[in-house]
Every structure is written in structure tokens, then in C-alpha cells.
């Protein structure tokens, strides 16, 4: 493409994945990490998560206000690090997940985000429909709470049998869920990640076409999922080029082609398109982020006008 990717997307970074020490909301270096990302004008958007220290949260708010970055809030760590499940069939347990997600909306609002993203919880075959109903209950409550604030709620589509084993799930089930949500709440959308698509045994073309009316947010990452014996197997978001991984420049280019062909290149209302990459073991986070930029730059350069 001759034109810049920044015309059509807000290129972002998921801060708590690139710098995973912040996942639990307790990293004393969290402020410096946010400053580093805010100073990098490659990024138009940043995705943050919970920040437990109120003083640090206030300082981060100031940095975000100064940065002119679009701020997104990922509530996934609030669930993944605590074992909470937004579709738990036990109502007391479901409510615990709902409560932390309501708190996430308040924190997101404070930080200047226009909404939150979260994920569905684990499921069992014998209670799948009951869990689906529980997830609808949670998500509708979140959308009700977010709407007066002018905020949106997004559900990220994950794998169903490899790592997270989430209820949502393959694209057809995600489409069913989004359609049910949109009958009552227009501030709901879906988030897809290139790294999860191989894990649901689907293709970008199938996923994007199936979910097209509901897609509001995109992630870009990698995974090792073909060989259970391979290093890093599962939902680990390794750098591009990781051994035996599913995605590299060719797959990123295909993802971009699909988004272009399906009408998601929108100069007037660009969607957030964020790197979800994570250092493996002792890899340097800054180098992993630079790797992702290089891959996206090359894929964009190869994309036909």
C-alpha cells in the first residue's frame, strides 16, 4: 500500500501483554512502561489493564491525557489472573466476575477509555447452553452499565479446546452471541485476534466474513498450536518467527487483505488494530515489540493498492 496504515487503523500495543509484569496490576514500573509507549509515535492507541495503586493510576491517567493516544481497556487479566468466569453456571460465582468487570468499566472511564474488552469463561459440554445464558446475563448488565457513560463493551473471541477453552469460541457461535446481544444493546461488539484464528481451526476470511456485522476491534499476534509437544504450545502470543508458530509476515498480509476486501479500511473511523505480542521466557520486550512493527511494516508494504 502506498498510503500509510495509520490512515485506516489506529495501530496499538497491548501494554500488559508486551510487558507482562503489569498483568496483575501491581508492577511498580507500570508508569514508566506507559510513558515509553506514549513517547513512541508509531502507536496511535494503547491498551491498558487494571492498575491497583491509586497514585500510580492517577499518574498514568495524566500521561494518557497528554499523549493523544486512543485508550482501550483490557479487562481480561481481571478474569484470567483470578479464575473468575463471566459465564459460571453458579450464580454467586458469575456475579463475582460481573462485579470485577463493572469495576473495570469505572477504571476504564477514569483512564479515558471508551469501553472495555473481556473474554468468556471456561465451559463444559453438559452445561454449554446454561453457560451461554449466563454470559448473556453478564454482558447485558455490563452494556447497561456502560451505556450512560457513552462506553462500549467488547467480547474477545478465544479458543475453545486448546488453552483458554472459552465458551466463545468458534466464529459461528460468536456470531450467534453477538446477534443476541445486538437485539438489545448496540454498544456491544466483538474483538478478534489473528493469533486465535488458527486455534479455532478457522481462517481469517471465514472469521471476518462470519463476524463482519459485529467486529469493532482487531488484534495481531502469533501462536504455537499445531504440535502439543512444541515449545510454547498454547495461547502465548509469541513473537513473529517463533519456532513452529502459525503466523508470520505472510499470514499478517493475508489478514490485511481480508480486512481490506471486507471493507474494514476506514479512514473516517479507523478501528483499533493492536499488537498482542509477549516475550517468551527471557526475551527482551522492546525487541519483541520492534519485531512486530517490522512484520506489520513489511506486510503493509506488500499489500496491493
C-alpha positions as CSV (number, residue, x, y, z in Angstrom):
1,X,0.0,0.0,0.0
2,X,1.3,3.4,-0.9
3,X,-0.8,5.1,1.8
4,X,0.1,4.8,5.5
5,X,-1.6,2.1,7.6
6,X,-2.3,4.9,10.1
7,X,-4.8,6.3,7.7
8,X,-7.0,3.3,8.0
9,X,-6.3,1.9,11.5
10,X,-5.2,3.1,14.9
11,X,-2.2,0.9,15.4
12,X,-1.9,0.0,19.0
13,X,0.0,-2.0,21.6
14,X,-1.4,-4.2,24.3
15,X,0.8,-2.9,27.1
16,X,0.1,-5.7,29.6
17,X,1.0,-8.4,27.1
18,X,4.2,-6.8,25.7
19,X,5.2,-6.1,29.3
20,X,3.6,-9.0,31.2
21,X,4.8,-7.9,34.6
22,X,1.9,-5.5,34.5
23,X,-0.8,-8.2,34.1
24,X,-1.7,-8.3,37.7
25,X,-1.9,-4.5,38.0
26,X,0.9,-4.4,40.5
27,X,4.2,-3.7,38.6
28,X,6.0,-0.7,40.1
29,X,7.4,0.0,36.7
30,X,4.0,0.3,35.2
31,X,4.1,4.1,34.9
32,X,7.5,4.0,33.1
33,X,6.2,1.4,30.7
34,X,3.2,3.5,29.8
35,X,5.4,6.6,29.3
36,X,7.7,4.6,27.0
37,X,4.7,3.6,24.8
38,X,3.2,7.1,24.9
39,X,6.5,8.5,23.5
40,X,6.5,6.2,20.6
41,X,4.7,7.9,17.7
42,X,4.3,4.6,15.8
43,X,1.4,3.9,18.1
44,X,-2.0,5.6,17.8
45,X,-3.6,3.5,20.5
46,X,-2.7,1.8,23.7
47,X,-4.4,-1.0,25.6
48,X,-4.1,-0.9,29.4
49,X,-5.5,-3.0,32.2
50,X,-6.1,-2.7,35.9
51,X,-3.7,-0.6,38.0
52,X,-4.2,-1.3,41.6
53,X,-2.2,1.5,43.1
54,X,-4.4,4.7,43.0
55,X,-1.5,7.0,43.0
56,X,0.2,5.3,40.0
57,X,-3.2,5.1,38.3
58,X,-3.5,8.9,38.6
59,X,-0.1,9.4,37.2
60,X,-0.8,7.1,34.3
61,X,-4.0,9.0,33.6
62,X,-2.0,12.2,33.2
63,X,0.4,10.6,30.7
64,X,-2.6,9.2,28.7
65,X,-4.3,12.6,28.7
66,X,-1.1,14.2,27.4
67,X,-0.3,11.5,24.7
68,X,-3.2,11.9,22.3
69,X,-3.4,8.1,22.2
70,X,-6.7,6.3,21.9
71,X,-7.0,4.4,25.2
72,X,-8.5,0.9,25.3
73,X,-9.0,-1.1,28.5
74,X,-8.5,-4.9,28.6
75,X,-10.3,-6.4,31.4
76,X,-9.2,-9.9,30.5
77,X,-6.4,-10.0,33.2
78,X,-9.1,-9.3,35.9
79,X,-10.6,-12.7,35.0
80,X,-7.5,-14.7,33.8
81,X,-5.4,-14.0,36.9
82,X,-8.2,-14.6,39.4
83,X,-10.0,-17.6,37.8
84,X,-13.3,-15.7,37.6
85,X,-15.8,-16.8,35.0
86,X,-18.4,-14.5,33.4
87,X,-20.5,-17.5,32.4
88,X,-20.2,-19.6,35.5
89,X,-23.3,-21.6,36.0
90,X,-23.2,-20.9,39.7
91,X,-24.8,-17.5,40.1
92,X,-22.7,-16.5,43.0
93,X,-19.5,-17.1,41.0
94,X,-20.9,-15.4,37.9
95,X,-21.7,-12.4,40.0
96,X,-18.1,-12.2,41.2
97,X,-16.9,-11.9,37.6
98,X,-19.6,-9.3,36.8
99,X,-18.6,-7.2,39.8
100,X,-14.9,-7.0,38.7
101,X,-16.0,-6.2,35.2
102,X,-18.2,-3.4,36.5
103,X,-15.2,-2.1,38.4
104,X,-13.2,-2.3,35.1
105,X,-15.7,0.0,33.4
106,X,-15.2,2.6,36.1
107,X,-11.5,2.3,35.9
108,X,-11.5,2.5,32.2
109,X,-13.7,5.6,32.3
110,X,-11.2,7.2,34.7
111,X,-8.3,6.4,32.4
112,X,-10.1,7.9,29.4
113,X,-11.0,4.6,27.6
114,X,-14.2,4.4,25.6
115,X,-15.0,0.9,26.8
116,X,-13.7,-2.4,28.0
117,X,-12.9,-5.8,26.4
118,X,-13.2,-9.1,28.2
119,X,-13.5,-12.8,27.5
120,X,-15.9,-15.6,28.2
121,X,-15.0,-18.2,30.8
122,X,-14.5,-21.9,30.6
123,X,-17.4,-24.2,29.8
124,X,-18.4,-27.9,30.0
125,X,-20.3,-29.7,27.3
126,X,-23.2,-30.6,29.5
127,X,-23.9,-27.1,30.7
128,X,-23.0,-25.2,27.5
129,X,-26.4,-23.6,26.9
130,X,-26.7,-22.7,30.5
131,X,-23.3,-21.0,30.4
132,X,-24.3,-19.2,27.2
133,X,-27.4,-17.8,29.1
134,X,-25.2,-16.8,32.0
135,X,-22.8,-15.0,29.6
136,X,-25.7,-13.1,28.1
137,X,-26.8,-12.0,31.5
138,X,-23.3,-10.7,32.4
139,X,-22.8,-9.0,29.1
140,X,-26.2,-7.3,29.1
141,X,-25.5,-6.0,32.6
142,X,-22.1,-4.6,31.5
143,X,-23.7,-2.9,28.5
144,X,-26.4,-1.4,30.6
145,X,-23.8,0.0,33.0
146,X,-21.6,1.3,30.2
147,X,-24.2,2.9,28.1
148,X,-24.9,6.1,30.2
149,X,-21.2,6.7,30.2
150,X,-21.0,6.5,26.4
151,X,-18.9,3.4,26.6
152,X,-18.8,0.1,24.7
153,X,-18.3,-3.5,25.7
154,X,-16.4,-5.9,23.5
155,X,-16.0,-9.7,23.8
156,X,-12.8,-11.2,22.6
157,X,-13.1,-14.4,20.7
158,X,-10.8,-17.1,22.1
159,X,-10.1,-20.8,21.5
160,X,-12.4,-23.5,22.9
161,X,-10.2,-26.6,23.3
162,X,-6.5,-25.7,23.4
163,X,-5.6,-23.1,26.0
164,X,-8.3,-20.8,27.4
165,X,-11.1,-23.2,26.4
166,X,-13.5,-20.3,26.4
167,X,-17.2,-20.6,25.7
168,X,-16.8,-18.1,22.8
169,X,-15.5,-19.8,20.9
170,X,-15.6,-20.5,17.2
171,X,-16.8,-17.8,14.9
172,X,-20.4,-19.2,14.3
173,X,-21.1,-19.3,18.0
174,X,-19.5,-15.8,18.4
175,X,-21.9,-14.6,15.7
176,X,-24.9,-16.1,17.4
177,X,-23.9,-14.5,20.7
178,X,-23.3,-11.1,19.1
179,X,-26.6,-11.3,17.2
180,X,-28.4,-12.0,20.5
181,X,-26.6,-9.1,22.2
182,X,-27.3,-6.6,19.4
183,X,-31.0,-7.3,19.7
184,X,-30.9,-5.4,23.0
185,X,-27.6,-3.5,23.1
186,X,-26.0,-1.5,20.3
187,X,-22.9,-0.7,22.4
188,X,-21.7,-4.3,22.1
189,X,-19.0,-5.6,19.7
190,X,-16.6,-8.4,19.0
191,X,-12.8,-8.4,19.1
192,X,-10.8,-10.9,17.0
193,X,-7.1,-11.7,17.2
194,X,-5.1,-13.3,14.4
195,X,-3.3,-15.5,16.9
196,X,-6.6,-17.1,18.0
197,X,-7.9,-17.9,14.5
198,X,-5.6,-20.9,14.0
199,X,-6.6,-22.1,17.4
200,X,-10.2,-22.4,16.4
201,X,-9.3,-24.2,13.2
202,X,-10.6,-21.4,11.0
203,X,-9.2,-18.9,8.5
204,X,-9.2,-15.1,8.6
205,X,-11.5,-14.9,5.6
206,X,-14.1,-17.2,7.3
207,X,-13.9,-15.5,10.7
208,X,-14.1,-11.9,9.3
209,X,-16.9,-12.8,6.9
210,X,-18.9,-14.6,9.6
211,X,-18.5,-11.9,12.2
212,X,-18.4,-8.9,9.9
213,X,-21.5,-7.0,11.3
214,X,-20.2,-7.2,14.8
215,X,-16.4,-6.5,14.6
216,X,-15.2,-3.4,16.3
217,X,-11.6,-4.1,17.3
218,X,-8.7,-6.2,16.0
219,X,-5.6,-7.8,17.5
220,X,-2.5,-9.0,15.7
221,X,-0.4,-11.8,17.2
222,X,1.1,-15.3,16.9
223,X,0.6,-18.7,18.4
224,X,2.0,-22.2,18.5
225,X,-0.9,-24.6,18.2
226,X,-0.2,-27.3,15.7
227,X,2.0,-29.6,17.8
228,X,1.2,-30.1,21.5
229,X,4.8,-31.1,22.1
230,X,6.2,-27.9,20.7
231,X,7.8,-25.3,22.9
232,X,5.3,-22.6,23.8
233,X,2.2,-24.6,22.8
234,X,-1.0,-22.7,23.5
235,X,-2.1,-19.1,23.7
236,X,1.2,-17.5,24.5
237,X,1.4,-14.7,21.8
238,X,5.0,-15.3,20.9
239,X,6.9,-13.0,18.6
240,X,6.6,-13.5,14.9
241,X,9.0,-16.0,13.6
242,X,8.9,-18.2,16.8
243,X,9.7,-21.8,16.0
244,X,6.7,-23.9,14.9
245,X,4.4,-20.9,15.2
246,X,1.4,-20.2,13.0
247,X,1.8,-16.6,11.9
248,X,4.4,-14.5,10.3
249,X,4.6,-11.9,7.6
250,X,2.6,-14.0,5.0
251,X,-0.3,-14.6,7.4
252,X,-0.3,-10.9,8.5
253,X,-0.5,-9.9,4.9
254,X,-3.4,-12.3,4.3
255,X,-5.2,-10.9,7.4
256,X,-4.8,-7.4,6.0
257,X,-6.1,-8.5,2.6
258,X,-9.2,-9.9,4.2
259,X,-9.9,-6.8,6.2
260,X,-9.4,-4.7,3.1
261,X,-11.6,-6.8,0.9
262,X,-14.3,-6.8,3.6
263,X,-14.4,-3.0,3.9
264,X,-12.6,-2.5,7.2
265,X,-10.2,0.1,5.9
266,X,-12.0,3.1,7.2
267,X,-10.2,6.5,7.0
268,X,-13.0,8.3,8.7
269,X,-13.5,5.9,11.6
270,X,-10.4,3.8,11.9
271,X,-10.6,0.8,14.1
272,X,-8.0,-0.1,16.7
273,X,-5.5,-2.7,15.4
274,X,-3.2,-3.7,18.2
275,X,-0.2,-5.9,18.5
276,X,-0.7,-8.7,21.1
277,X,2.8,-10.0,21.4
278,X,4.6,-11.3,24.5
279,X,8.2,-12.1,25.4
280,X,8.9,-15.8,25.7
281,X,11.0,-16.6,28.8
282,X,13.8,-14.1,29.0
283,X,13.3,-12.3,25.7
284,X,13.6,-8.5,25.7
285,X,10.1,-6.9,25.5
286,X,11.3,-3.9,23.5
287,X,12.9,-6.2,20.9
288,X,9.7,-8.3,20.6
289,X,7.7,-5.1,20.0
290,X,10.2,-4.0,17.3
291,X,9.8,-7.4,15.7
292,X,6.0,-6.9,15.5
293,X,6.5,-3.4,13.9
294,X,8.8,-4.8,11.3
295,X,6.4,-7.6,10.3
296,X,3.5,-5.2,10.0
297,X,5.5,-2.7,8.0
298,X,6.6,-5.5,5.6
299,X,3.1,-6.9,5.3
300,X,1.7,-3.5,4.6
301,X,4.3,-2.7,2.0
302,X,3.4,-5.9,0.2
303,X,-0.4,-5.2,0.3
304,X,-1.8,-4.3,-3.1
305,X,-3.4,-0.9,-3.5
